[in-house]
Amino acid sequence: MLNPIDTDTVIRDGGASGLYPQEIHTGVAWWIAACFVVTTKTDRLVMAHDGNPTSIDFFRRLCLGAINAQHYACTVVTLGDAADKMLLDVMHAAGDVPGVSVSSVPAALGTMVTITLYDRHGKPLTETTGLADIRAMIAQDRVPIPVNSSSKGRVQPHGQEAER
């Protein structure tokens, strides 16, 4: 694995968090999103960020990971800069689909980045609802990749998604 992380330290408490660039890097966002799609077996998910520049960088990589997850052809509905309440409301309105939120705050030695993974019920992922599986996939370098180009998903801004 290029640029490994301490998965036990970073992947915990409902998602992934760590000091950027020391503990977490943007590649982790790709890994987390791809593994999240495969773990939840979803073809649709909603994502938001808090508007901070570091969050936006991680958000972009989250989107790329989610649309490149094995054969799921996941559609990522993006809210952009949005509070978690709006994220949870859109997840519910979209048919109780999973969601991802990324936030960041300046810290003494960098930026603290937090990626929160929400299950279909709007609850942060727990060890038993997929977090342990995601951690194991990343630790064992089994991050899912697309099977072929027709398996690639797409990113759509909220309000522009096609009816299902």
VENWOQUI-V283275 format. One record per residue. N is the residue number from 1. RES is the residue in three letters. SS is DSSP state (alpha for helix, beta for strand, coil for the rest). Layout:
n = (N:N)
res = (RES:RES)
ss = (SS:SS)
//
This chain:
n = (1:2:3:4:5:6:7:8:9:10:11:12:13:14:15:16:17:18:19:20:21:22:23:24:25:26:27:28:29:30:31:32:33:34:35:36:37:38:39:40:41:42:43:44:45:46:47:48:49:50:51:52:53:54:55:56:57:58:59:60:61:62:63:64:65:66:67:68:69:70:71:72:73:74:75:76:77:78:79:80:81:82:83:84:85:86:87:88:89:90:91:92:93:94:95:96:97:98:99:100:101:102:103:104:105:106:107:108:109:110:111:112:113:114:115:116:117:118:119:120:121:122:123:124:125:126:127:128:129:130:131:132:133:134:135:136:137:138:139:140:141:142:143:144:145:146:147:148:149:150:151:152:153:154:155:156:157:158:159:160:161:162:163:164)
res = (MET:LEU:ASN:PRO:ILE:ASP:THR:ASP:THR:VAL:ILE:ARG:ASP:GLY:GLY:ALA:SER:GLY:LEU:TYR:PRO:GLN:GLU:ILE:HIS:THR:GLY:VAL:ALA:TRP:TRP:ILE:ALA:ALA:CYS:PHE:VAL:VAL:THR:THR:LYS:THR:ASP:ARG:LEU:VAL:MET:ALA:HIS:ASP:GLY:ASN:PRO:THR:SER:ILE:ASP:PHE:PHE:ARG:ARG:LEU:CYS:LEU:GLY:ALA:ILE:ASN:ALA:GLN:HIS:TYR:ALA:CYS:THR:VAL:VAL:THR:LEU:GLY:ASP:ALA:ALA:ASP:LYS:MET:LEU:LEU:ASP:VAL:MET:HIS:ALA:ALA:GLY:ASP:VAL:PRO:GLY:VAL:SER:VAL:SER:SER:VAL:PRO:ALA:ALA:LEU:GLY:THR:MET:VAL:THR:ILE:THR:LEU:TYR:ASP:ARG:HIS:GLY:LYS:PRO:LEU:THR:GLU:THR:THR:GLY:LEU:ALA:ASP:ILE:ARG:ALA:MET:ILE:ALA:GLN:ASP:ARG:VAL:PRO:ILE:PRO:VAL:ASN:SER:SER:SER:LYS:GLY:ARG:VAL:GLN:PRO:HIS:GLY:GLN:GLU:ALA:GLU:ARG)
ss = (coil:coil:coil:coil:coil:coil:alpha:alpha:alpha:alpha:beta:beta:coil:coil:beta:beta:beta:beta:beta:beta:coil:coil:coil:coil:coil:alpha:alpha:alpha:alpha:alpha:alpha:alpha:alpha:alpha:alpha:alpha:alpha:alpha:alpha:alpha:coil:coil:coil:beta:beta:beta:beta:beta:beta:coil:coil:coil:alpha:alpha:alpha:alpha:alpha:alpha:alpha:alpha:alpha:alpha:alpha:alpha:alpha:alpha:alpha:coil:coil:coil:coil:coil:coil:coil:beta:beta:beta:beta:beta:beta:beta:coil:coil:alpha:alpha:alpha:alpha:alpha:alpha:alpha:alpha:alpha:alpha:coil:coil:coil:coil:beta:beta:beta:beta:beta:beta:beta:beta:beta:beta:coil:coil:beta:beta:beta:beta:beta:beta:beta:beta:beta:coil:coil:coil:coil:coil:beta:coil:coil:alpha:alpha:alpha:alpha:alpha:alpha:alpha:alpha:alpha:alpha:alpha:alpha:alpha:coil:coil:coil:coil:coil:coil:coil:coil:coil:alpha:alpha:alpha:coil:coil:beta:beta:beta:beta:coil:coil:coil:coil:coil:coil:coil)
//
